Amino acid sequence: MHILEEASRCLLCADAPCSKACRGGDPARALRAIRFDNMAVARKWVKDCTEEDLEAAEKACIHYDRPIRIREIAKGLPEVPSKQLPSLEIDFCGLRCENPFFLASSAICTNYEMVARAFEAGWAGVYYKTICMQDIKEVSPRFDAVYGKGKTGDFYGFRNMEQLSENPVDVDFDILRRLKRDYPSKIVIASIMGEKEDDWIELAQKAEEAGCDAVELNYSCPQMRQTGMGCDVGQDPELVTFFTAYVKRSVSIPVIPKMTPNIAHICDPAMGAYFAGADAISAINTIKSVTMGDGSEVSGDQTGSGYSGRAVKPIALRHILAMAKNPIMKNIQLSGVGGIETWKDALEFIGLGCRNVQVCTAVMQYGYRIIDDLILGLQNYMADRGAKNLSTLVGALLPQFHLPSDLDRSTIVYPRFDTSKCIGCGRCTISCADGGHQALVFDTEARRPRFIGPKCVGCHLCRLVCPVGAISSSRRVEKR
């Protein structure tokens, strides 16, 4: 049994029946740890469970197909070594953050009660849902999702047509004031959007008066009804420069413009923000897209809107990398957004230079509770590597990134085949024949791939399509 594959079947239930039936531990928490890349510590939640406990938990499982094999999973989990976990504190724009994990400005933070629950759960801060002067009226339905074949509930792409806060302006700023009063150690950031200069200035000043730690300038929402707002601004470096400068002159708290990905060169508007005095830049907002899922119509009509979820993470990382490698902007601080679901995702953004990360779609899908595994996973990673300060990981991956023209083209890495893992499906040979370089032939009698070395170019398509991980990488050698 593949532990991760089996644990990924878990429905991540609320008030999980399996844990309620288990007297000696918390199987649901162990399964969630595995699902969110913390298999190394998952055993701690089931180590005191008896066989009877685990059997009862398995019988209580309400999975629509068949119960999760909790007993087998528990037996296969590694022992949890004892270690001292480091603090995740980090400075961002001069603000001391207890960890780098923030709620992104969106539907997950639209009122006091929601944000308070997130703070209680362990989130370090919030970029509150964008406040504007306009009267916002949302459509229904406003969400759609893109699933893997045959799957529901676990989507990899998410479409939303949600705009900005529907609350009256004064109501939102009162919420922010109360949040900062009741949670002084948390970071409260107001996200704002104006239509003209006076709007930006007034909203920013209201944020400062409410006690907000910083203000985010939303130059990136892709689905505004009004022209001249949202990503219309973010695509115009001149407007980004002007509006950022207006706000910087009007308040003393940090100013953080949010960039749109719906542009060829994100550094153009980002440099405008930088020269206008921005304290940091956050990126990215959702990507303009079209989905056609069932139930996505609004009174029979369709439109384009924003796309998010783990499918957009490579695009978000690309934009972060561009800004981090820009020599003109080398001192700007970055906040990463886009497809972050696990601590490993967050670590990639941190490695490219982000001092905090914002999460939205994963919270919409799994709830605020994912903060447990975000924190635990990052702490364990640091402990394993002897990293005592999170700031030492910021930008650590940047030296590895170069222009395509500078990459090594004189060596090759051949695939390595583990016949003990191979199940004989032949997927690798099909892909190599029809989409690669015909370096594999399927031996029908042995039901194993046969490697033709001289034809292999080291593309590793075979490794990527293998469903059981039987193909890995060998050492790098000189090309023949």
N, C-alpha and C positions, 0 to 999 in steps of 0.2 A: 504494500500500500504506500502511495506517495502522500506523506503527511500534509504538505501544503495544499495539494490538490483536493484531498478529502476535507480539510478544514475550510477551504474556500467554498464548499457547499453550504456551510453554516449560514442560516438566514439572519444571524445577528439580532435575535429577538429582543424585544423589550420585555423586562421582567421574565428572563429566560426560564422556561420550565425545567430544562436540564439542571441548572444550578439550584433551583428550588427543591429538586428531588435529591440532590446530593448533599449529604450532611457534612462531609469532610473537606469540601473544597468548592471551587467555582469553575466548573468546566467551561461555561460560556466565556468567562474572562480569558481562560487559556486559549480557546479557539480564536477569540478576537486578537489576542497577541500574535498568534501565528499568522492570521490574515493580514495584520499590519506590520509584517516583517520583524517580529520579535520572538521568533521560535526559540532563540537561545535562552530566553527567560520564562517561557510559557509554563514550564514544569512547576514553577513555584505555586501555581494556583490549583494543582492537582496532586502534589507530592504526598499529601496526607490522606488522600482518598483510598478507601478500601475497594476491593473488586466489587463488592456489593453496592457501594456508593456509585461507582462508574456504570454498573449495569442498570441501576435505577435511573441515572441521568440519561443513559442511552434510550431506555424505554420511554422516558418522558419527552424525548425529542419530537417536535411537531413538524418536521420536514415533510413537504408534500410528496416526496418521492420515496425515500427510505431514511431511517435514522442515521445521523452522523455516527461513524464508528469511533465513539469516544474512547472506549477501552483500548483499542489498538493505537490510537493517537497518543494516549497517555503513556503507554508502554514504550513508544518510540521516541519520546522527547528526551533531549539530553539533560544531564544534571546541571543545575544552575550554580556556577562558581560564586563564591563570596567576593565582593569587590566594593570599593568605596566609589560612590557615584559623584561626579563633579557637579558644581553649580552651572546652570546655563545662562547666568546673568550676562548681559551685553549692553553696551551703550549704543544708542541710535539717536542721532541729532542732539546729542547732549543729554538725552533722557535715559535713565537707568531702567532697563527692562528685565524682568525676572526670568524670562526666556524669550526666544525669538519668534514665538508663535502668536499671530494676531488673526482676528476675524477680518475678512475682507468686506469692504463696503458693498452690501447686498441685502437680500431678503433674510439673511441669517441674523441680522442685527438691526431691527426696525423699531424696537421699543425697550423700555427700561428692564422689564422682566427677562427678556431674552438675553440681553447682554449681562445682566447680573448673574444669571445661571451659568453663562460661559465663564465669567470671572471666577465664580465659586468652583467651577470644574478645573480651573488651572490655566486658562488662556491669559497671556500677559497683557493683551491690549485689544483695542477695537478701532477699526476705521469705520465709523458709523455710516449707515446708509445715507447716500448723498442728499443733501438738503438744497432746495432751490426756491425761488420766488414764485414759480409757475404753479398753476393748479394741475396736479397730476391725477390722471384717471387711467387706471390700468385695464387691459383686456382680459378676457377669459375664454379658453384656457391660455396661460402665458408660458407654460413649460412644455418641452418635448425632450425625448432622450433617444440615443443611438445605442443599441445593444449588440452583443455578440449573438451569433445565430442560436436560436432556441433558448435564449436567456431572457428573463425578465427580472426587474428589481435591481440588477447590478449593471449599471450602464457605464460605458467608457467615454461617452460624449453627451453633453447636455446643452440644450438650446433654451434660451430664455428671452422673453420679450418685455421683461420688467424694466421700468424706467427708474424713477427716483422716489424719495420718500413721499407718501401721500399725506403725512401729518402736516398740520400748520407749522410754519417756521418756528414760532415761539414755543410750541409744544416740544419740538425736537431739541431746541437748545435748552429747555428746562430739563429734559431727560438727560442730556449730556452733563448739565450742571449737577444733577443729583447723582449720576454715576461717579463723577470725580469726587464728590463729597463723600459718598459711601464707600468708595474703593480707591482711596488716595494713592495706593501703591501700584495701581494698574494705569496703563497708558490709554488715554481717551483722545482720539483724533477725530475731528469733524471733517467729513468729506462734503465739499460744497461745489455748486455749479451755478454760474451766472450767465446772463445773456448779454449784458453790457458791463462797462467798467464799474458803475455804481453798485450793481448787484454783487460783484465779486468782493468789493471793498466792504459793503455792509455785512455780508454773510461772514466774511473772515473776522471782522470786528466783533460780531455777535459770538463767534466761536471763542475768541479770546476772553470776552466778558463772561462767558459761561464757565471759564476755567479749563478749557481744553488744553491739552499738552502741545498740540500741533494742529495744522489744518492741511488737508489734502485737496488739491485742485483737480476736479474730475474733467479732464480734457479728452475723455476716451469712451464715454458711453455710446454704443453703436446704434441705439434704437430710439433716439429722441424725436418727438413729433416736430419740434421747432427747428428750423434751420439756424445755423450759427451757434449751435450748442453741442456739447459732447464731442464726438470724434471729428466733427466739422472744425472745431478749434484745434484739436490735437494734430490734425493734418496740415495746419498752417503755422510754420515756425514763427512768423511775425506776431500772430495773435497770442501764441504761447508766451513769447517774450514779453509782450505788452501786459497781458493779464497777470503774469507772474510778478512783474515789476510793480504793478499797481498794488497787489496784495502785500508784497514784501515791504513796501513803504507804509502800509497801513497797520501792520501788526508787528509785535515783537516775538511771537511764538514761531517755531519752525514751520516752513512752508514746503509742501511736498507735492509737486505736480505729478499726475498719473498719466502715463503715456498710452497711446493707442497702438495696437499691433497692426491696424488696418492702414499700413503705410509701407513703402519700400525701404526707406532708410530712417529708422527710429532716431538715430543720432541727430538728424536735422532739427526736429522740434526739441529734443532733449538738450541740445546745446543752447537753444534759445532760452530754455528754462535755467540752464546753468549760468549763462551770462547775465540773466536777470536776478541772480542771487539765490536761486532755490537751495534749500538746505539738504534735500535728498530728492530722489526720483523713485516712484513706484511704477512697476510694469509687470504684467500687461493687463489690460481689460479684456473683455471677450472679443472673439473674432467674428466678423460679419460672415454669415452663413445662411444656408437654406436647408431645412430638414422637412421631410414629408411623412412623418409618423402619423399613425392613427390618432385622431383626436387633436391634431395640432391646428385645425382650422378655427378661425374666428368668424362666426356667422357665414361660413362657406368661403371665406377669403384667406389667403396666405400672404406672408411677407418674409423678408429676410430679417434676421435678428442675431443676437450674440451667441457664440458657441464657446463652451468651457468644458471642464472635466479633464481627466487624465490624458485624453487624446491631444490636448493642446500643449502639454508640458514641453515637448521639444521646440515648439515655436516660441514659447515664453523664454526658454533658456537661450535661444538664438538671439533674442532681442537684449536680454541681460548681458550676454557675452559682448555684443556689439558696443554697448555703452561702457562696460567695464574695461574693454581693450582700447577705447578711444583715448588717445594721449592727452587731448585737451581737457577731458572730463575726469582725469585720474583721481581727483580728490572728492568727487561727488559720492555720497552714500546712496545705497540702493536698497529698495524693498521689493522682493520678488513675489509675483503672483502668477498662477496659471497651472492647474493640474496637480497641485500638491495634495497628496493623499497619505503618504507614509513619511517616516523620518528620513528615509533614504532619498525621497524626492526633495525634502527640505534641504538635506545636506548638499545636493547638487547645486541648488540656488546659492547656498552659503559659500560653497567652493568657488563659485563664479563671482563672488564679491558682495552678496547680499548680507546685510546685518540684521534684517528680520524678514519673515515670510508671511504671506497672507493666504488664508484658506477660506474657500467658499463652498464649491460644489461638493467636496467630500463631507462637509458638515451637513449640507442639505440631504445627502444620501445616508450618512451614518450617525449624525448627531454630534453634539459637543464632546461626547465621551472619547472621541479619537485623540483628544489631547493627551490622555494617559500614555498611549503608545508612542505618540510623537516625542514626548519628553523622555520616556524610558528608553526608547531606541537610541536617541541622540546621546543620552547620558552613557549608555553602555558602550556605544561606539567610541566616545571620548575616553572612557575608562580603559578600554582595551588597547588604546593607542597612547595612553599616558598624557593625553591632552588635558591640561588643567583649566584652560581658559578658552571659551568658545571663539573669541575674537581671533585666535591663532589659526582657525580654520577658514576665516573669511578670505576669499580670493586664492586659496591654496591651490586650486586647479588651474588657474589662469596661465601659469607658465607652460602647461601642456598643450595649449591651443595655438596653432599657427595657421598661416595661409595654406590653401591646398597646394600651391606651387612649391612650398617649402617642405612638404612631407617626403619621407624616405620612399623611394621607388626602386631601390636596388635590392631589396630583400623580400622574402615571402614567408608566410606562415601557413603550413599545410594543416589540413584537418587531421585529427587523431580519432580512430574508431575503437570503441570499447565493445567488443563482441559479447561480453557478459551482460551488457545492458540492452543490446539490440534485440528487438522483438520481431524483426523481419518484415516490417510493414512496407519497406521500399519507397517511402515518401522521399527520401533523400535522392534516390536515383531518378525519380520522376522529375523533381525540381531541377536537378543538375542537367538532365537531358533536354528539358523544354525551356528552362530559364537560365541555365548556367553555361558550362563549357564542356559538357559531355565527358566528364572525368570519372563518372561512376557508371557501373553496369550492374544490373540486378541478377544475381545467381539464383535462379528459380528453384534449384534442387536444395541448396543450402539455406535459401531464404536469407541471404546476406548481401550487402553491397560489395562490389569488387572495385578497388581503387586503381585508376589509371594515372599514375603520377605525372608523366610528361604532359598530359592535357590540363592538369589542375593549375589554376591561376591564383589559388588562395582567396577566392571571393567569400567563402564561408556561408554560402546560401544553404548548403547541406546541413550545417550545424544549426542554423536558424529554424529550419523546418522540422527537425527531428523532434517528435513528440515526447520522447522519453529521456532526452539528454545523453544519448549514447555517443554523440560526436562532440569533441572538444578541440582545443587548439594545441598544436605542437610548438616547439621553440622556433624562433625566427632564424632563418638561414639565408645565405646569399642566393640570389637567383642563378639558375644554371645558364 
